[in-house]
């Protein structure tokens, strides 16, 4: 019988996890690099995610280096000797001077900039922020690093909405400016089975049940 060799160019499975709720998420404020922790509801989401992973083999956990992702990464690892690594490339798209504002506030303060941004999301930038093309590039680098450094392993990546959407665009040949077509809720899990010939989407935007 022919022996099947383990492929060493891709991870075996990758879970892409969006962090739980923060107070800025609750008030619908633009949030990227500001280090806002999980609120009470977000902590319940973290506990639900940790319960999901408690019965599953995880070889490594990666997070974006912010409290709201590290809290969940540590909860997934728990008491197990699982390496937990920060990689800033998994952070949300930088919102520049829109950071901390609501959509209404942005439209009131920066209407011309908002019009340019929304009409050309791939290349237009906010003052102090980055374009969709720029974040797509760094998330692509983060995904490639995962393939090279965690080959053959089961990896949980705790990140943000846009990086998850852009990974799915990259893997399933969707233009990055159509990333909004992938819904990624707070506290959700998207699972990918990786093979040399391609990737199988096991589940998308699945949210484990919260405890009482």
C-alpha positions in Angstrom: 0.0 0.0 0.0 1.4 3.4 -1.0 2.4 5.5 2.0 0.9 8.9 2.2 3.5 11.5 3.1 2.5 14.4 5.4 2.5 17.7 3.5 4.9 20.2 5.0 3.9 23.3 3.1 0.6 24.1 4.8 -0.9 23.9 8.3 -3.2 20.9 8.8 -6.1 23.0 10.1 -6.5 26.7 10.8 -9.2 28.2 13.0 -9.7 31.9 12.4 -11.3 33.5 15.4 -12.6 37.0 15.7 -12.2 38.5 19.2 -15.2 39.1 21.5 -17.1 42.3 22.2 -15.5 45.4 23.6 -17.2 48.6 24.7 -16.1 50.2 21.4 -17.7 47.4 19.4 -20.8 47.8 21.5 -21.0 51.6 20.7 -20.1 50.9 17.0 -16.9 52.8 17.0 -14.0 52.4 14.5 -11.5 50.2 16.3 -8.1 49.0 15.1 -4.8 49.5 17.0 -6.4 51.0 20.2 -5.8 48.4 22.9 -9.4 48.1 24.2 -10.1 45.0 26.4 -13.1 42.7 26.2 -16.1 43.8 28.1 -18.2 41.4 30.2 -20.1 40.0 27.2 -16.8 39.6 25.4 -15.4 37.7 28.3 -18.4 35.3 28.1 -17.6 34.9 24.4 -14.0 34.1 25.3 -15.1 31.5 27.8 -17.4 29.9 25.2 -14.5 29.7 22.7 -12.2 28.2 25.3 -14.8 25.5 26.0 -15.0 24.7 22.3 -11.2 24.2 22.1 -10.8 22.4 25.4 -11.7 19.1 23.8 -9.7 19.7 20.6 -6.1 19.4 19.7 -4.4 22.7 19.1 -0.7 22.8 18.4 -0.2 26.6 18.4 -2.1 29.8 19.0 -1.4 33.1 17.2 -3.0 36.5 18.1 -2.6 40.1 17.0 -0.9 41.4 20.0 -3.8 43.3 21.5 -5.6 42.6 24.8 -8.9 41.6 23.1 -7.1 38.9 21.0 -4.6 37.8 23.6 -7.3 37.2 26.2 -8.9 34.7 23.9 -5.6 33.2 22.8 -4.6 32.5 26.5 -8.1 31.1 27.2 -7.7 28.7 24.3 -4.3 27.5 25.5 -5.5 27.2 29.1 -3.2 25.1 31.2 -1.9 23.2 28.2 1.7 23.7 27.0 0.7 25.3 23.7 2.9 28.0 22.2 1.1 31.4 22.1 2.6 33.9 19.7 1.8 37.5 18.9 2.0 38.7 15.2 0.9 42.3 14.6 0.2 41.5 10.9 -3.1 39.9 12.0 -4.4 43.3 13.3 -7.4 45.1 11.9 -7.1 47.7 9.1 -5.8 50.9 10.6 -8.5 53.6 10.7 -6.2 56.6 11.2 -8.0 59.6 12.4 -11.3 57.8 12.3 -10.2 55.6 15.2 -12.7 55.8 18.1 -15.4 57.6 16.0 -18.8 56.4 15.0 -19.9 56.3 11.3 -22.1 59.3 12.0 -19.2 61.3 13.5 -17.0 60.4 10.5 -19.6 61.6 8.0 -19.9 64.9 10.0 -16.2 65.6 10.4 -14.6 64.1 7.3 -17.3 63.9 4.5 -14.9 64.3 1.6 -12.4 61.8 2.9 -15.3 59.3 3.6 -16.6 59.7 0.1 -13.1 59.0 -1.4 -12.6 56.0 1.0 -16.0 54.4 0.3 -15.8 54.9 -3.5 -12.3 53.4 -3.8 -11.8 51.1 -0.7 -9.0 49.1 -2.3 -6.6 52.1 -2.7 -8.0 55.1 -0.9 -6.6 55.8 2.6 -7.7 57.7 5.6 -5.2 60.2 7.1 -3.0 58.1 9.4 -4.7 54.9 8.2 -4.1 52.2 5.5 -5.8 51.0 2.4 -7.5 47.7 1.8 -4.6 46.8 -0.6 -2.1 47.5 2.2 -3.8 45.3 4.8 -4.4 42.6 2.2 -0.6 42.5 1.6 0.3 42.2 5.3 -2.4 39.6 6.0 -1.1 37.7 3.0 2.4 37.8 4.5 1.0 36.6 7.8 -0.8 33.7 6.1 2.4 32.7 4.3 4.4 32.8 7.5 1.7 30.5 9.1 2.2 28.0 6.3 6.0 28.1 6.6 6.3 28.1 10.4 3.3 25.9 11.4 3.3 23.4 8.6 1.3 20.3 9.3 -0.1 21.7 12.6 -3.4 22.7 14.0 -3.4 26.4 14.6 -5.8 28.8 16.1 -5.5 32.5 15.0 -7.3 35.1 17.1 -7.6 38.2 15.0 -10.2 40.7 13.6 -12.9 40.8 11.0 -11.1 42.2 8.0 -8.1 39.9 8.2 -10.4 36.9 8.3 -12.4 38.2 5.4 -9.2 38.8 3.4 -7.9 35.3 4.0 -11.1 33.9 2.7 -10.9 36.2 -0.3 -7.3 35.0 -0.9 -8.2 31.3 -0.6 -11.4 31.3 -2.6 -10.4 33.8 -5.4 -12.7 36.6 -4.3 -11.4 40.2 -5.1 -10.4 41.9 -1.8 -12.7 44.8 -2.4 -15.6 42.3 -2.1 -14.4 41.2 1.4 -17.6 42.5 2.9 -19.5 39.6 1.4 -18.0 37.3 4.2 -19.9 38.0 7.4 -17.6 37.7 10.5 -19.3 38.3 13.8 -17.6 39.0 17.1 -16.7 35.8 19.0 -17.1 33.7 15.8 -15.0 30.8 14.5 -14.1 30.0 10.9 -12.4 26.7 10.3 -10.2 25.7 7.3 -8.8 22.3 6.4 -5.7 22.8 4.4 -4.3 20.5 1.7 -1.7 20.8 -1.0 -4.3 21.2 -3.7 -6.5 23.7 -1.9 -8.5 24.5 1.2 -11.8 23.2 2.4 -14.1 25.6 4.4 -15.3 23.5 7.2 -17.4 26.2 8.8 -17.7 30.0 8.7 -18.8 32.5 11.2 -19.9 29.9 13.7 -20.5 31.2 17.3 -20.3 28.7 20.2 -23.2 28.9 22.6 -22.6 31.1 25.6 -22.8 29.7 29.1 -25.3 30.9 31.7 
